Amino acid sequence: MAGFSDELIGRSGYGREGFAAHYDRFRPRPPEALLDSLLQLARVERAALVVDLGAGTGLSTRAWAGRADRVVGVEPNPAMRLEAERLTDAANVELAAAFAHDTGLPGGRADVVTCSQSLHWMEPVPTFAEAARLLRPGGVFAAYDYDVIPLCDWEVEEAFAALLARRSALREELGIQRGADRYAKDGHLERIGGSGEFGYCREFVLQSVEEGGAERIEGLARSLGLPVADAMLEQRLRYDELREAAERVWGERVVPFRFGYRVRVGIR
C-alpha cells in the first residue's frame, strides 16, 4: 500500500538538496481559525493528542504546539522529515518516519488527525482506516487544502495560472502522474463519507491572510517542485515570467496574499 506514496515521492523532486527549506519558507501556515474549528468540532479546548499525516516540513505539525499536549507529525520523505526535525524545537512535538496508512502509533487516543495538503499523496481507504483507528470516539479527522494561487492581483494570478498550465503540459508530455490525478481533491469529502469510518462528514471553507510580494509569489510557485529535477525543464516552465509580472504590478511592495482553505472533516 506504500507503493503509491513511494512512487509520488520519488518523482516529486521534493528530495533534492535545498528544496525542503525552500518549501517551508514559502508555503502558507495553517490559520488559527482552522485549529479553533477542529478543536470545537472535537469538543475540547486543548487536544491531548494531534496526529498530522503527511507532515512534510512540519508546517502543519508545529502549528499545534500551543494547542495540544502532544503532537506527532508522520512523514515518510526523509528530506522533508529532516527539515521538520531541524525546525521543530517544541518539547511536545515529535516526528515519526512512517506512512499515513501505517503509523505504528497506539490507537484510540487522538482528538484530531489531520492531512494538510497531503491526502492526494495517499491511498485513501487504508489512510481513512488508520485515521479512524488513531481517533478516540468523537475525534475529528480533517483533510484540508488551500488554493495554491492566492488572491493577490488579477494580472499576477493570470501569470501564475499560465505557469501551472505549462507545468501540467510538461507532466503530460513526460507521462508523470500527480497524486491528484488519481485522487482529485474535490473528491475528498465523498471518499471520506464513503469510507464508512466516520459517522458525520462535512466540508467548510476558511480564509487565511499572509503577506507576500514578487519574491514570495515566485517562491511559492517553485515550492510545487518539478516533475523531475532538470535545469532544462525549469527553463521551460519560465518562472521569470511570473516574477516579472509581479514586479511590474507591485515593484518591491508587500501585499496581502489571501489563501482559500477547503476543509473536509469526518467525526469518528
Secondary structure, 3 states (H helix, E strand, C coil): CCHHHHHHHHHHCCCCCCHHHHHHHHCCCCCHHHHHHHHHHHCCCCEEEEEEECCCCCHHHHCCCCCEEEEEEECCCHHHHHHHHHHCCCCCEEEECCECCECCCCCCCEEEEEEECCHHHCCHHHHHHHHHHHEEEEEEEEEEEECCCCECCHHHHHHHHHHHHHHHHHHHHHCCCCHHHHCCHHHHHHHHHHCCCCCEEEEEEEEEEEEECHHHHHHHHHCCCCCCCCHHHHHHHCHHHHHHHHHHHHCCCCEEEEEEEEEEEEEC
